[in-house]
């Protein structure tokens, strides 16, 4: 079922805003992770970076990830692209679901880092591996979100079997709708 044009444009605008917001906030998270890695873990700079990462993650990135997923589903189900017709839509859905799931796991590391650096004595917390992981995870997230953006822009060819079958059914329905009814073939007005 196709959405009316105004509703489709509203849904598309919401999806683009959520997706671009998600990408931008993850890029800011990456910048904070790099700043936290470069700073002494006991410094105010590191403390500020990791606390900002925790707040940004829970109050900006996570809601935007779910908004992007939800608005993407609305777009797929309410437009002719469909959810299961094109491989690029399925790939984008799979990447978005995976990125959202990994984000929730990743936020546990961000929480732990923020808690550890704000503890009264952050010496010996063993955060070096986690600090590197935060940078690597955020960098990977930026890459995945750029791939999903590219899929949306380029829309690579390739229909699923379901999509091809639906297209053939629609073409057959259109072809039979244009033919005159039986017994009227030679009649002209």
Buried (B, 14 or more C-beta within 10 A) or exposed (E): EEBEEEEBEBBBEBBBBBBBBBBBBBBBBBBBBBBBBEBEBEEEBBBBBBBBBBEBBEEBBBBBBBBBBEBBBBBBBBBEBBBBBBBBBBBBBEBBEEBBEBBEEBBEBBBBBBBBBBEEEBEEBEBEEBBEBBBEBBBBBBEBBEBBBEBBEEEEEEBBEEBEEBEEEEEEEEEEEEEEEEEEEEEEE
